[in-house]
């Protein structure tokens, strides 16, 4: 499940698509298939080239994720305790953590497919859920994968992802809150920085 969460959330959006002009469900479908096709043909990524996977994630994902809101939701009320400088650092570190998670998952792709469920965008809606299902080959169980997007002046942005009803934001919220309780905001920052440095070292080995 961790693989599916990271992989399909990380591959959601391509910067080559003008997000502000595309409905959220069309955006999810078109760009997911585009990136999946790239991965299917890229033997380096499939063989574990984490650096190349990170480059792909950086190019295709970042313009269309609202990392500030994701970090704010993950921290819940603790976000208000952080100074503006701390908030920026937390957002940057959380961004890096998620990108490395997505990139690692890219190297583990095993030909899963995506089924896109019916979606209707109602007039005036600015916050929507796009529902999909990950279908695995063989006897693997299908998994519900939903994307939460909000409309911004720059187009639709992803701010949360759910796998089997479990939110990525909620998944991090408990550990973030525990770290803040024990070591404060700076302690959480140091914890994220340590995880990212460890991930960087692992990717260099690849």
Secondary structure, 3 states (H helix, E strand, C coil): CHHHHHHHHHCCCCCCCCHHHCCHHHHHHHHHHHHHHHHHHCHHHHCCCHHHHHHHHHHHCHHHECHHHHHHHHHHHHHHHCCHHHHHHHHHHHHHHHHHHHHHHHCCCCCCEEEECCCCCCCCCCEEEEEEEEECCCCCCCEEEEEEEEEECCEEEEEEEEECCEEHHHHHHHHHHHHHHHHHHHHHHHHHHHHHHHHHHHHHHC
